Every structure is written in C-alpha cells, then in structure tokens.
Amino acid sequence: MTAFQIETSPLLDGVPHGFFGSAGGAHQFGFGGPGDSADVRSLRAAAANVIRPGGRLAAPHQVHSPDVVVVDAVWDDAAEGRPVADALVTATPGIVLGIVTADCGPILFADAEAGVIGAAHAGWRGAVDGVLENTIAAMEALGARRARIAAVLGPTIAQPSYEVDAAFRDKFDPSANRFFAVAPARDGIARWKFDLPAYITARLADAGLSKIADIGRDTFSHIGRYHSYRRSTQAGEVNYGRQISMIALP
C-alpha cells in the first residue's frame, strides 16, 4: 500500500489526529468516489489504525447538513446504512471519528482535559446552517468547555481558487461581505472569490472558541496531494475523490 500522507497540528498535540491527503491520487477515502467500496473500506480502516492502533472508525453519510451525531458505539463502515450527518462527537475511547472532504472544510475539535472530541464537515452550506456551532454544543453536552476546545481546519479550497457568482454571494448575510473579493467579470457576469477558510474560522471565533488553527492547504491548487471537487468538475471528470480527516481520544 502507498504510504499515507498525513498532516497534523500542534494545537492538537497529545490528541491522535490527522488530515490525510491523496498520496498522489493513490488514496481515495469516499464511498461515493471512484473505486471499489471494499477497497475504500479497507483503506479507511487502515488509516484509522494509524491514528489509533486498534481503533474503529465512525464516519457518517454526509449531506451538507448541520446535523451532529453523538457516537457511543461504532457502526458498520459500509457504503450504505451509516447515520446521515455532517459532524460527530464522542467521549468514548477507542472510536476514531472520520470526515471526508473534497474542497469543503474538515474541522477537528478536542477538549483534551474533558476527554471529548469532534469532527465536522463544513462547506459553505453547512457553515451557514450552523454545523460548527452545533458540534461545539454537542461537545459541551458531553462535558467539554468552550474555553478549552481547540479546533483545527484542515485542507480546504482557498479563496484564489473559489470563484463564485452573485447568486452564491446572495446566500450569505451582508455581514459576510468581507469574505468576498471582487474578481474579473466573465461574459458580463459579476464574479467574486470566496474565502471559505476565513469564513469557517470566523464562525468558530464568533462561537466563543479562542484556540483555532488553519492548516492552510488549498485542495484545488495542490494537485498531487489533495482531491478537489471543483478541479475535477472543471476537468470534465465524471467523479472525484475524497480525502479523510480523523481524530481519536488517546
């Protein structure tokens, strides 16, 4: 098997975690992506074992929702039948939380003192609808404290790569205008570049978190390291790969 490409953050030191890359396209972690589902399942299990030896993966069926699942026991990691949600929290050792992405923001959370962790998938829709705030609230319900929660944003499409139109911009409250930079118009249509990482980290700060970090990797432009939905779409590809981000209790 091709060696895993994993990035970590000092902000989560002491908490097993990692943001997995594509390893030059060799690794595809999403059941909806290319490849056989049995191979995807095996790859995900191997990655979870790297994060926590003997740990079992809990990863939801993601739909760009604000919904959070509290994980007390893992389910079968199969293409069908997983809980539908876009964030997970747990206080149970031995469980590896996993979120797949392909431009959207993967966020890993931990209150190490309380022994509570979380993982969220935040594209623009999930972020607007409150998936980040809901994840924090679910962690608090398990005993975490907002002042202690650390949150790290993994590889995400960056502003220079994320061109949008007026219909997209209008989905946001006017207070979010600072996250849009004017881009050259095309075909007479106004365009902007949207800063999804800054929007996500601002939402985390507004929710009361002070320990926030951004890995700072652009999924679109780092072709050899990350899958990208937008890059695949622009290339006319029929499908696209996903990377995975994982966290577990020590």
Buried (B, 14 or more C-beta within 10 A) or exposed (E): EEEBBBBBBEBBEEBBBBBBBBBEBBBBBBBBBBBEEEEBBEBBBEBBBBBBEEBBBBBBBBEBBBBBBBBEEBBEBEBEEBEEBBBBBBBBEEBBBBBBBBBBBBBBBBBBEBBBBBBBBBBBBBBBBBBBBBBBBBBBEBEBEBEBBBBBBBBBBBBEBBBBBEEBBEEBEEEBEEBBEEBEEEEEEEBBBBBBBBBBBBBBEEBEBEBBBBBEBBBBBBEEBBBBBBBBEEEEEEEBBBBBBBBBBE
